[in-house]
Amino acid sequence: MNCRIRECYVPWLSTEVRAFVGSGCAWPTAGQSSKVCNETAVRASCIVIDFRPFRRERKTVKMALPLHNDMLLYTTQHSFLIEPRGMKEHLIIDRITGNVTLNASEGVSHLPIVGSETRPICGIIGLITCVGGPYLVAVKHRVPIGWLENQEIYRLAGVYVIPLREPSFQQEVDDRLCTKAVENVLGTPFFYFSYSYDLTQSMQRCRELRGSTSMYERADTRFVWNHALLEEWYRPEFQRYCLPLMHGFMCINGATINGHNIGWALISRRSRERAGTRLFTRGINSSGQVANYVETEQIIACGSDRVSFVQTRGSIPLYWQQTPNLAYKPAPQILPEGDHLIACSKHFYDQCNRYGRQVLINLVDQRGAEGALAKAYEDTITALANPALRYEAFDFHRECRKLRYDRVSLLMDRIAAAQDEFGVYHCSVYEAGRPAMVHSLQRGVFRTNCIDCLDRTNVVQSELAKRSLEQTLIKLHVLDRGTKHIEPKSSFDTVFKAVWADNADLISLQYSGTRALKTDFTRIGKRTVQGMLRDGRSSLIRYCYNNFADGVRQDEIDFFLGTFREPGGRPIFPIVPRQRSRAMTILICLTLPIAVGVMLIIFSKEYTSDVVIFFLCCMALAVFILFYIRNNPLEFVDWPQLDRLKQL
């Protein structure tokens, strides 16, 4: 295959992907290597592939003006001056007032900037207000991960968070929590951006946006995670400085199948609307926005053909919660407050307007606590009586019990006709600026959910994507008409499964704090003992995060996204450190008697009556403390401090 590849190691990236892309392709020469701002940064999160099918054609639609991608930030006493390299213009941010202006006629060489601090930056993420005033957030490091339609795609690898005004000592102490929150959110794997390709729009939507010339204005704001940092000061003349960030997963690969060079990309876009952590953000709000909403797009390029297949996931669109209470699996509870029907109708009105018809695949248990939620969901869809919605229940745990994950095929058989009706977006692009010829549009999507919209959802979405891919390859004459499937255990089949498993891991990491479960089935097509042991470890870590750490993370996400604001527009952030001394004291008191009892057993030379009595006292104290924790579990959960402000 005619391609250039640069492979960089990261721990979470599957060995199957690294092994595949590293075979049969030439390494880039020094002159071919992509420029990285501050090259000393970090290793890549994905394989960097420049495959010819994605790069040859010219633009066929009117694209937004490319953003400035290499700039210098000068820090003077009164202002920040941001100058794109090689351009006779600069952006001015007043450090006193926070006003932003553009000098479009000259650079900064004529200004008295001698002795000012200078930093190279790769983009402006925006301005965020902390206790001491506004802070500038800029891209410090970036890593190229590949090309789409002749445009390079990057992963965010480091940021600057710089105060406009020098804070006082107390403000600096308070602001340290705010800036740490920004760094933690932007350090969550991974954020992606491009200076000339709109990552927030699917290929079908992107072809329909022909008029806008601003990358920020044309972006789908659902997936612009720094929207709150840009919207306050954005003006059309600043359009080349405003860099939209997409959160989720992205991987670009090239392959040769039956002598055909194809490009294959997978993009998952996480919504910023009702974003948060696993147990603190569930269900729907009054605006019809749901938790853990992700749009996933699969793109195939073969010659001049481009094919896109989109599917979505999102929490069950009802008012419900799953309050952490130290139980391994808290029971989901339907909330009596709020009108479920109105909120659900808002959600699907928006979804049908965007995507067309919907098949709602519900994978939760049909019995027990999950069963009550499933029944309420089905009843709500029935009450909506919307002909564009089709409800499809599949009790994943019951149907696939005893590790029979191959029984997912039962669901696939039931929805195959709908997938054929929905189709895919298919167009052809040509040379010499001729417009793209659209062969078909995708007229509906599959919306899949389980309780978390993670593990079970990942398995089903990967099967839908594989079926769409195989049908597309047959349509493009890459696979013979008599061949219905990609050859099992072929190099491309291995990469397909590995990338989908990596997608599952990353989406899960962003929502729950751990990798996804059940990915061994996605990777190799069956459940394994090793996979179950790995799932057990991930479940334990997920339990600890969700009960003892996610409150802080939820507050950080809400602060970064500007979920809660004061009347003047300032984002709210709990600047008082969490007071958990009582809970910590009780946990220490639990640990001490257990530790003393163990030491008595190990180091006592003989078990006298005094030793036995002392051991029994230690165990009695431990049991008493455990009884107290069991009866007061909510005291030990890390709660979001902004949670009291949430509105349904």
Secondary structure, DSSP 8 states (H G I E B T S, - for coil): --EEEE----TTS-HHHHHHHTSSSB---TTTS---SSTTS---SS-EEEEHHHHSS---S--------SEEEEE-SSEEEEEETT-S-EEEEETTT--EEEE-S--STTS--TT-EEEEES-EEEEEEETTEEEEEEEEEEEEEEEETTEEEEEEEEEEEEESS---HHHHHHHHHHHHHHHHHHTSS-EEE-SSS-TTS-HHHHHH--S---HHHHS-GGG-TTHHHHTTT--GGGTTTB---EEEEEEEEEEEETTEEEEEEEEEEE-STT---TTTS-SB-TTS-BTT-EEEEEEEEETTEEEEEEEEE---SSSEE----S-SS---EE-SSS-HHHHHHHHHHHHHHHH-EEEEEE-S-SSHHHHHHHHHHHHHHHHHT-TTEEEEE--HHHHTTTT-GGGHHHHHHHHHHHHHHH--EEEE--STT---EEEE---EEEEEE-SSSSHHHHHHHHHHHHHHHHHHHHHTTSS-TT--S--TT-HHHHHHHHHHHHHHHHHHHHHHSS--SSHHHHHHSS--HHHHHHHHHHHHHHHHHHHHTHHHHHHHHHHHHT-SB-TTS-B----S----HHHHHHHHHHHHHHHHHHHHHHH-SS--HHHHHHHHHHHHHHHHHHHHHHH-GGGGS---TTGGG---
